[in-house]
């Protein structure tokens, strides 16, 4: 961690307890609504710590909530194995950080994931190949897409967009083999040719964030215009270890951060774009109907600490 990052982290640590109070859309609710006919799923990232640092606690709450909410799958935001990814498909972390932690029967559903920067420190190919070994681990490629019940899901690899990883390639094996421009053209092509009315993009790094890492300028410059142009309603990510909902002024896109699957860090909300931000272990749940998407932030105790309904944008 650089000196500037360390100073920022200390300042955030001093102030985050009193500052994380921005909840403009709605305050806490005691009930998770299971709408009939809705399409439900979880969103969670930044988790693989052998069950430690709140990982097992969050996993247990996910299992309990899933028993009632019946999600169809889990969107996994990356940084799946700390600190340095996995070596191969037989790495012991597959059991100690995944299989033996998310052991609830209700979580034995597809896990559609993306790669985080910590995953790039190990074998990226091993995480792709584990899809052939596991019935629930789904990562067919570094970036991919599918349609489910009228929703276009687009999973992207944000790591090649980040300049500091490129300039420090020795720490991130395989990063130089990726071409962000080729991927960006693919993202634009998939979204522009999508006939679905709902478009959801999933990546590891935030476009906008008020957490320790903050905004990712490369994604603001390169990815945001593609999201806006193609009327994407939702961008999900992790990287910052907290729960957030950011909506900058004049933005068509709703930006959600769900990176609190284990360790959590400070957050200082921005009164202009922050609808909700909370430094707490937890995850998010979504319930999507044709005309709206209901989002819930759930902490490590199983409490719903925020909820909001996102309407489908009119074309």
Long-range contacts (C-beta under 8 A, 24 or more apart in sequence): 5-212, 8-212, 9-212, 9-265, 9-266, 12-212, 12-265, 12-266, 12-267, 12-268, 13-266, 15-266, 15-268, 16-266, 16-267, 16-268, 16-279, 19-267, 19-268, 19-269, 20-267, 20-268, 20-269, 20-277, 20-278, 20-279, 21-269, 22-269, 22-270, 22-271, 22-274, 22-275, 22-276, 22-277, 23-275, 23-276, 23-306, 24-274, 24-275, 24-276, 25-245, 25-275, 25-276, 25-306, 25-308, 26-306, 26-307, 26-308, 27-306, 28-303, 28-304, 28-305, 28-306, 29-304, 29-307, 30-304, 31-304, 32-65, 32-68, 32-69, 32-285, 32-296, 32-298, 32-304, 33-287, 33-294, 34-68, 34-69, 34-70, 34-287, 35-287, 35-289, 35-294, 37-289, 38-287, 38-288, 38-289, 38-294, 39-72, 39-148, 39-149, 39-151, 39-287, 39-288, 39-289, 40-69, 40-70, 40-71, 40-72, 40-285, 40-286, 40-287, 40-288, 41-71, 41-72, 41-73, 41-74, 41-75, 41-285, 41-286, 41-288, 42-66, 42-71, 42-73, 42-74, 42-75, 42-283, 42-284, 42-285, 42-286, 43-74, 43-75, 43-77, 43-236, 43-256, 43-258, 43-283, 43-284, 43-285, 43-286, 44-74, 44-75, 44-76, 44-77, 44-238, 44-258, 44-260, 44-261, 44-283, 44-284, 45-76, 45-77, 45-78, 45-79, 45-116, 45-204, 45-237, 45-238, 45-239, 45-258, 45-259, 45-261, 46-77, 46-78, 46-79, 46-116, 46-238, 46-239, 46-241, 46-259, 46-260, 46-261, 46-262, 46-263, 47-79, 47-80, 47-97, 47-261, 47-262, 48-79, 48-80, 48-81, 48-82, 48-93, 48-97, 48-98, 48-262, 49-82, 49-97, 49-262, 49-263, 50-93, 50-96, 50-97, 50-101, 51-96, 51-97, 51-100, 51-101, 52-262, 53-262, 53-263, 54-262, 54-263, 54-264, 54-281, 54-300, 55-97, 55-101, 55-261, 55-262, 56-101, 57-281, 57-300, 58-260, 58-261, 58-262, 58-281, 58-282, 58-283, 58-300, 59-101, 59-102, 59-103, 59-104, 59-107, 60-104, 61-282, 61-283, 61-298, 61-299, 61-300, 61-301, 61-302, 62-102, 62-104, 62-107, 62-283, 63-102, 63-103, 63-104, 63-105, 63-106, 63-107, 64-104, 64-302, 65-285, 65-298, 65-302, 66-104, 66-106, 66-107, 66-109, 67-104, 67-106, 69-285, 69-287, 70-106, 71-109, 71-285, 72-109, 72-110, 72-148, 73-109, 73-110, 73-111, 73-112, 73-138, 74-107, 74-109, 74-110, 74-111, 74-112, 75-112, 75-113, 75-153, 75-202, 75-236, 76-111, 76-112, 76-113, 76-114, 77-113, 77-114, 77-116, 77-202, 77-204, 77-236, 77-237, 77-238, 77-239, 77-258, 77-259, 77-261, 78-113, 78-114, 78-115, 78-116, 78-117, 78-119, 78-203, 78-204, 78-238, 78-239, 79-116, 79-117, 79-118, 79-119, 79-204, 79-238, 79-239, 79-259, 80-113, 80-115, 80-116, 80-118, 80-119, 80-127, 81-118, 81-119, 81-122, 82-118, 82-262, 83-118, 83-121, 84-118, 84-121, 84-122, 85-118, 85-119, 85-120, 85-121, 85-122, 85-123, 85-124, 85-126, 85-127, 86-119, 86-122, 86-123, 86-126, 86-127, 86-130, 87-122, 87-123, 87-126, 88-123, 88-126, 89-126, 89-129, 89-130, 89-133, 91-122, 91-126, 94-130, 94-134, 98-137, 108-135, 108-136, 109-136, 110-136, 110-138, 111-136, 111-137, 111-138, 112-138, 112-139, 112-153, 112-155, 112-202, 113-137, 113-138, 113-139, 113-155, 114-139, 114-143, 114-155, 114-156, 114-157, 114-158, 114-202, 114-203, 114-204, 115-139, 115-142, 115-157, 115-159, 115-204, 116-159, 116-204, 116-238, 116-239, 117-159, 117-162, 117-165, 117-172, 117-204, 117-205, 117-239, 120-159, 120-165, 120-172, 120-173, 120-174, 120-175, 121-171, 121-172, 121-173, 124-174, 125-174, 142-178, 143-183, 143-186, 143-187, 145-190, 147-196, 149-288, 150-196, 150-197, 150-198, 150-290, 151-196, 151-198, 151-199, 151-200, 151-288, 152-190, 152-191, 152-194, 152-196, 152-198, 152-199, 152-200, 153-200, 153-202, 154-187, 154-190, 154-191, 154-199, 154-200, 154-201, 154-202, 155-201, 155-202, 155-203, 156-183, 156-187, 156-201, 156-202, 156-203, 156-223, 157-183, 157-203, 157-204, 158-203, 158-204, 158-205, 158-216, 158-219, 158-223, 158-237, 159-204, 159-205, 161-205, 161-216, 161-218, 161-219, 161-222, 161-223, 162-205, 162-216, 162-218, 163-218, 180-222, 184-222, 184-223, 184-226, 187-223, 187-226, 188-226, 188-229, 188-230, 191-226, 191-227, 191-230, 191-232, 192-229, 192-230, 194-230, 197-290, 197-312, 198-233, 198-234, 198-288, 198-293, 198-312, 199-230, 199-231, 199-232, 199-233, 199-234, 200-232, 200-233, 200-234, 200-235, 200-236, 201-227, 201-232, 201-234, 201-235, 201-236, 202-235, 202-236, 202-237, 203-235, 203-236, 203-237, 204-237, 204-238, 204-239, 205-237, 205-239, 206-237, 206-239, 206-240, 206-244, 206-246, 206-255, 206-257, 207-235, 207-237, 207-253, 207-255, 208-246, 208-248, 208-255, 208-273, 209-237, 209-239, 209-240, 209-244, 209-246, 209-255, 209-257, 210-244, 210-246, 210-267, 210-268, 210-269, 210-270, 210-273, 210-274, 210-277, 211-239, 211-240, 211-241, 211-242, 211-244, 211-257, 211-259, 211-265, 211-266, 211-267, 211-277, 212-240, 212-241, 212-265, 212-266, 212-267, 213-239, 213-240, 214-240, 224-253, 227-252, 227-253, 228-252, 228-253, 231-313, 231-315, 233-293, 233-310, 233-312, 233-313, 234-293, 234-310, 240-265, 240-267, 241-265, 241-279, 242-266, 242-267, 242-277, 242-278, 242-279, 242-280, 243-276, 243-277, 243-278, 243-280, 243-282, 243-283, 243-284, 243-297, 243-299, 243-305, 243-306, 244-274, 244-276, 244-277, 244-278, 245-274, 245-275, 245-276, 245-277, 245-295, 245-297, 245-306, 245-308, 246-270, 246-273, 246-274, 246-275, 246-277, 247-273, 247-275, 248-272, 248-273, 249-273, 252-313, 254-310, 256-284, 256-295, 258-282, 258-283, 258-284, 258-297, 275-308, 276-306, 276-308, 278-305, 278-306, 280-305
